[in-house]
Amino acid sequence: MTRTSLLAPAQKVLDGAVPRVDFHMHTTWTDGHDTVVGMHQAAISHRLEAILFSEHARRTSDDWFGNFAAEVRKVSTDHCRAWVGAECKVLDFDGGIDTCEAIIKASDLVMASVHRFPDPNGNNMQRFADVNPEAAVEIEMRLMLAALDNPAVDILGHPFGISRSRFKKDPSEAQFRAVIEKAAATGVAFEINSQYHANPCDLVRWCREAGALVSLGSNAHRAGEVGDIVRALEGQSVPAWSIETARREGTLP
């Protein structure tokens, strides 16, 4: 199936509906707290129709990724379809991502997310303490715009999430729109993520206006968080994400 067909259910949000999908979650294969089966059962209990297991994966993860993909493909599709995904960090200002061909081939969808910032020369990843917070938004924007040109990328994960979570810096509407417009031009889905985006409805509107493909995710690391994006779009109360809790649990990028 193509990127467009896999993400088709999420596009209903552009017409004012709330799709019952969650295309961003992690399991005990990496830093999640529940198994593939447990997360899938949670999705069924929340009446979700499709989910993406966007497991963290690096180019060295091919020793286990095939087994993870096989486990996802074994779950029942009767009530909720489960897709295999890989969330890969953006490596440099040329749009490179930390993955390998075997993982790309095993995945239904590949998500590129900014998790760390390379040094000014675009080489080694910097410690967060060494990054100028005032430059964070511009650095993250450069990395995302570059990743959108990578043909292996299907979804841009939690845009500006690191600037907001690590550096408490919010991008402007113009900066969000610039990334959304580039995503529309390249055909990569712009993720609206309930954990990182306080105003998901604004992002929906901007994506609609730009003609951008969207993906909807919760960045769920435990069963109780599955479907948070649906609840956020429905206007229900979603527990505020605690950076301190995420850091303590090891789930902060």
C-alpha positions as CSV (number, residue, x, y, z in Angstrom):
1,M,0.0,0.0,0.0
2,T,1.1,3.6,-0.6
3,R,1.8,6.3,1.9
4,T,-1.3,8.1,0.9
5,S,-3.6,5.0,1.2
6,L,-2.1,4.0,4.6
7,L,-2.7,7.5,6.0
8,A,-6.0,8.0,4.3
9,P,-8.1,7.5,7.5
10,A,-6.2,10.4,9.2
11,Q,-7.2,12.8,6.4
12,K,-10.8,12.9,7.6
13,V,-9.6,15.3,10.3
14,L,-9.2,17.9,7.5
15,D,-12.9,17.7,6.8
16,G,-13.8,18.3,10.5
17,A,-14.2,14.6,11.6
18,V,-12.1,13.0,14.3
19,P,-10.5,9.9,12.9
20,R,-10.1,7.0,15.3
21,V,-6.4,6.4,14.6
22,D,-3.2,6.8,16.5
23,F,0.0,6.6,14.4
24,H,2.6,7.1,17.0
25,M,3.3,4.7,19.9
26,H,6.1,2.7,21.5
27,T,6.3,-0.7,23.2
28,T,8.6,-2.8,25.3
29,W,10.7,-3.4,22.2
30,T,12.3,0.0,23.0
31,D,11.2,2.5,25.7
32,G,7.5,1.7,26.1
33,H,5.9,0.2,29.1
34,D,3.5,-2.2,27.4
35,T,3.8,-4.9,24.8
36,V,2.6,-4.9,21.2
37,V,-0.4,-7.0,22.3
38,G,-1.2,-4.7,25.3
39,M,-1.1,-1.6,23.2
40,H,-3.2,-3.1,20.5
41,Q,-5.8,-4.2,23.0
42,A,-5.8,-0.7,24.4
43,A,-6.5,0.6,20.9
44,I,-9.4,-1.8,20.5
45,S,-10.8,-0.7,23.9
46,H,-10.8,2.9,22.7
47,R,-12.5,1.9,19.5
48,L,-9.5,2.9,17.3
49,E,-9.6,1.6,13.8
50,A,-5.9,1.8,12.9
51,I,-2.6,2.3,14.7
52,L,1.0,2.6,13.8
53,F,3.7,1.0,16.0
54,S,6.3,3.7,15.3
55,E,9.1,2.0,17.2
56,H,12.4,3.8,17.8
57,A,14.9,2.3,15.3
58,R,18.5,3.1,14.4
59,R,20.6,1.7,11.6
60,T,22.0,-0.8,14.1
61,S,18.5,-2.0,15.0
62,D,18.1,-4.5,12.1
63,D,19.1,-7.3,14.5
64,W,15.7,-7.1,16.2
65,F,13.5,-5.0,14.0
66,G,12.4,-8.0,11.9
67,N,11.1,-9.8,14.9
68,F,9.2,-6.8,16.1
69,A,7.6,-6.3,12.7
70,A,6.6,-10.0,12.6
71,E,4.9,-9.6,16.0
72,V,3.0,-6.6,14.9
73,R,1.8,-8.4,11.7
74,K,0.5,-11.3,13.9
75,V,-2.0,-9.2,15.8
76,S,-5.7,-9.6,14.8
77,T,-7.0,-7.1,12.2
78,D,-10.6,-7.8,13.0
79,H,-11.2,-4.7,15.1
80,C,-8.1,-2.5,14.7
81,R,-5.5,-2.6,11.9
82,A,-1.9,-2.4,13.1
83,W,0.9,-1.1,10.9
84,V,4.7,-1.5,11.3
85,G,6.6,1.8,11.6
86,A,10.0,3.0,12.5
87,E,10.7,6.4,14.1
88,C,14.2,7.4,13.1
89,K,16.1,10.5,14.3
90,V,17.3,13.1,11.8
91,L,21.0,13.1,11.7
92,D,22.2,16.2,9.8
93,F,21.3,19.2,7.8
94,D,21.4,17.1,4.6
95,G,18.3,15.2,5.7
96,G,19.9,12.0,6.6
97,I,18.1,9.7,9.0
98,D,19.4,7.0,11.4
99,T,18.2,3.9,9.7
100,C,19.1,1.2,7.1
101,E,17.5,-0.3,4.1
102,A,16.4,-3.5,5.9
103,I,14.4,-1.4,8.4
104,I,12.9,0.7,5.6
105,K,11.8,-2.4,3.7
106,A,10.3,-4.0,6.8
107,S,8.2,-0.8,7.6
108,D,4.9,0.3,6.3
109,L,5.7,3.9,7.2
110,V,9.0,5.6,8.2
111,M,8.8,8.6,10.6
112,A,11.7,11.0,10.8
113,S,11.9,13.0,14.1
114,V,14.4,15.5,15.4
115,H,15.7,14.1,18.7
116,R,19.1,15.8,19.0
117,F,20.9,18.7,17.3
118,P,24.1,18.2,15.3
119,D,27.0,20.5,16.0
120,P,27.4,23.7,13.8
121,N,29.3,21.7,11.3
122,G,26.5,19.1,11.0
123,N,28.6,16.3,12.4
124,N,28.5,15.0,16.0
125,M,25.3,15.3,18.1
126,Q,25.6,18.0,20.7
127,R,24.6,17.7,24.3
128,F,21.5,19.7,25.0
129,A,23.5,21.8,27.5
130,D,25.7,23.0,24.7
131,V,22.9,24.3,22.5
132,N,21.9,27.9,22.6
133,P,18.2,27.8,23.5
134,E,17.6,31.0,21.5
135,A,18.7,29.1,18.4
136,A,16.8,25.9,19.0
137,V,13.7,26.6,16.9
138,E,15.8,27.7,13.8
139,I,18.1,24.6,14.2
140,E,15.1,22.2,14.5
141,M,13.5,23.9,11.5
142,R,16.6,23.4,9.3
143,L,16.7,19.8,10.2
144,M,13.1,19.2,9.5
145,L,13.1,21.0,6.2
146,A,16.1,18.9,5.1
147,A,14.5,15.6,6.2
148,L,11.4,16.4,4.2
149,D,13.5,16.0,1.1
150,N,14.5,12.5,2.0
151,P,12.5,10.0,-0.1
152,A,12.6,7.4,2.6
153,V,10.5,9.6,4.9
154,D,6.7,9.2,5.1
155,I,5.9,11.2,8.3
156,L,7.6,14.1,9.9
157,G,7.4,13.3,13.6
158,H,6.4,15.7,16.4
159,P,7.5,18.9,14.5
160,F,9.3,21.4,16.8
161,G,8.9,18.9,19.7
162,I,12.4,19.3,20.9
163,S,12.4,23.1,20.9
164,R,9.2,23.0,23.0
165,S,10.1,20.1,25.4
166,R,13.8,20.7,25.9
167,F,14.2,24.4,25.5
168,K,10.7,25.8,26.2
169,K,10.8,27.7,22.9
170,D,7.7,27.9,20.8
171,P,7.9,28.4,17.0
172,S,5.8,31.1,15.4
173,E,2.8,30.4,13.3
174,A,4.9,31.5,10.3
175,Q,7.5,28.8,11.1
176,F,4.9,26.1,11.6
177,R,3.3,27.1,8.3
178,A,6.7,27.0,6.5
179,V,7.3,23.4,7.5
180,I,3.7,22.5,6.7
181,E,4.1,24.0,3.2
182,K,7.3,22.1,2.6
183,A,5.6,18.9,3.7
184,A,2.8,19.6,1.3
185,A,5.2,20.1,-1.5
186,T,7.1,16.9,-0.8
187,G,4.1,14.7,0.0
188,V,5.4,13.9,3.5
189,A,2.7,13.7,6.2
190,F,3.0,16.4,8.9
191,E,2.3,14.8,12.3
192,I,0.0,16.4,14.8
193,N,1.0,15.0,18.1
194,S,-1.1,15.4,21.3
195,Q,2.0,15.2,23.5
196,Y,3.9,18.0,21.9
197,H,1.2,20.2,20.3
198,A,-1.0,22.2,22.6
199,N,-3.3,23.5,19.9
200,P,-3.8,20.6,17.5
201,C,-6.8,22.2,15.9
202,D,-4.7,25.2,14.7
203,L,-2.3,22.7,13.0
204,V,-5.2,20.9,11.4
205,R,-6.4,24.2,9.9
206,W,-3.0,25.2,8.6
207,C,-2.5,21.7,7.1
208,R,-5.9,22.0,5.4
209,E,-5.0,25.4,4.0
210,A,-1.7,24.2,2.6
211,G,-3.0,20.9,1.2
212,A,-0.7,18.9,3.4
213,L,-1.1,15.2,4.3
214,V,-1.4,14.7,8.0
215,S,-0.6,12.0,10.5
216,L,-2.1,11.9,14.0
217,G,-0.2,10.5,17.0
218,S,-0.1,10.4,20.8
219,N,3.5,9.3,21.3
220,A,2.0,6.8,23.6
221,H,4.5,4.9,25.8
222,R,1.9,3.0,27.8
223,A,-1.5,1.5,27.2
224,G,-3.3,4.3,29.0
225,E,-1.9,6.9,26.6
226,V,-3.1,5.2,23.4
227,G,-5.7,7.4,21.6
228,D,-4.7,10.6,23.5
229,I,-4.7,12.4,20.1
230,V,-8.3,11.3,19.5
231,R,-9.4,12.6,22.9
232,A,-7.5,15.9,22.3
233,L,-9.2,16.5,19.0
234,E,-12.6,15.7,20.6
235,G,-11.9,18.3,23.2
236,Q,-11.5,15.9,26.1
237,S,-9.0,16.5,28.9
238,V,-5.7,14.8,28.1
239,P,-3.2,14.6,31.0
240,A,-0.5,17.3,30.7
241,W,2.8,15.8,29.7
242,S,5.4,16.2,32.3
243,I,9.0,16.6,31.0
244,E,10.2,15.6,34.5
245,T,8.2,12.4,34.4
246,A,9.4,11.6,30.9
247,R,13.0,12.2,31.8
248,R,12.6,10.0,34.9
249,E,11.1,7.2,32.8
250,G,13.6,7.5,30.0
251,T,11.0,8.4,27.4
252,L,12.1,12.0,26.6
253,P,14.0,12.1,23.3
